[in-house]
Amino acid sequence: MSQESEHGKWTVSSSDESGDEQAEPEKPSTSLLQEAGREKTSVPQYPCSEARKAALKRKSSPLKFNNGDFPWDSAPAQKHKPAQQDLGWCLSSSDEEDNLQSQRRDRDGAAAVRQEEYCALKEVASRELALSHKSAEPSQSIPDAWDLLNGGNPFRFFLTKVKGIKTKYNSGALHIKDILSPLFGTLVSSVQFNYCIDVKWLVKQYPKEFRDKPLLIVHGEKRESKAALHEEAHPYKHVSLCQAKLDIAFGTHHTKMMMLCYEEGLRVVIHTSNLIEDDWYQKTQGIWISPLYPRLPPGTVGSAGESHTNFKSDLINYLMAYNSPTLNEWIDIIRKHDLSETRVYLLGSTPGRYQGNAKEQWGHLRLRKLLKEHATQVPSEDSWPVIGQFSSIGSMGADQSKWLCSEFRDSFAALGNGTKALGSHNVPIHLVYPTVDNVRQSLEGYPAGGSLPYSIQTAQKQLWLHAFFHKWSAEISGRSHAMPHIKTYMRVSPDFQKIAWFLVTRQVFYFFPFINYLAIVSSLHLIANLSKAAWGAFEKNGTQLMIRSYELGVLFLPSEFGLDTDYFHVKENMFSDEPASSFPVPYDLPPEKYGSKDHPWIWNIPYIKAPDTHGNMWVPK
């Protein structure tokens, strides 16, 4: 198979299945006009965002880069938005007809340079892909996963396997099939909480001997997408569905959690991946896996089986917030198990408007409370930056004072009971979000941007935010070219060698100033993207916290891991036998600030002036 056809196979299909499920290799195109003309829209069989639909469309019908030529008549006209060119986000520099003639004059001279760049990118991609022709799924590596789970990883924090990177970087990683392996327990029933769900694919991830065990799927779909999900689940008699009620506009069910009930006990998994194949293929994702929780003796009542972090009661309270009789069975299961070995704090969000003490139960105020009560002050704490790393950004307001450097910083800068009064912090904030070149040079190429849904409409309104941005780089985990869908937050020392706390979550970075609210979204150490909708926002002069979405994440504090220091050391090598007190941050520190030519990835504008790793351009519509 030629290198070109090999890339085509990887681009068109992320399937790791063999035999009759493999897709045909992509046919190379000889003309961009022909490519655009014969383009076929591929519609996912599961509900997902417009950005993901665009990525799937471009994977199935790529637009090949060809010496700078472009089917201009099929490009979206945006004459009414001249600001887009000034912002400089597009490698394509816009679709303005006034610039068309000058672009064509420069094209021939630049074509050779672009072709050389494409060949270099292609060589890098083929070299990386050649390192691992094996699937990201497990094969004989499951015993290694068992050792990982029960070995010397006190944090129980893992990354997902990535296809196309060096084998050594997957040695400490897990695939969903590893998690569902019978080596982890004899499954009796399970529940999956998630946002984007491919039921057919999900069922196939379970071992054959467990594919008839009761499976409950908790989702947030409504109307047509709910009907589509029910139709997809109908052939599987062991699958039942539970709808999470979303009564506040624009709310989502972002929680990503599994609960696995075994004959031997119970396990809880909080992670950042959607239940679709693409999310377990070539993206950087995070997972927290609990110990195997044993059953309590019959007749045990009260607070038995509770951990020092109150994980058991917090998990029960989170499930009760769904107000769904369907989840009562799982609440009873949790009550009957001993969760005392849990060392992380649960941080969740559920939709609603909260006042009084209830405000501190969810969202960023919950984080503020935990950090005040259980974290420890450090010397010169105002010089310890807050780092936020995420894959989605919402509206943050007209300037930094509206939320980022007020509510958000006040909560994330809290550290012990001696924390300064609110509003007095001057703590630096570093935000990690992929650049256009990060996406272009990724394993997936431009379609990786379908999981980074930052829109031009939002970005144009908050240019001030981009001064906080830092590039994605993950050489330490071998994942610089695996775009992040993981969401993490931490408080790090000025020399980036120590961490006061670390949070993995599914929360999104959204802010909706037109109604002045912040909604918290969470899902593991992966609790949230950068959004008010995910973290919550004050209403009524700060007396009420409004949250739109369901989210869930876990917080790591040094005090829960028997350390005699007030911080974790940053692990210098994720795959070395460093002391247990060293935390495996999955990306490079310190993060590198955007340069003058760097721009954040924007999903809904074209990039046509430079090819990605598969030789394609990005035209979302």
Disulfide bonds with the S-S distance in Angstrom:
none
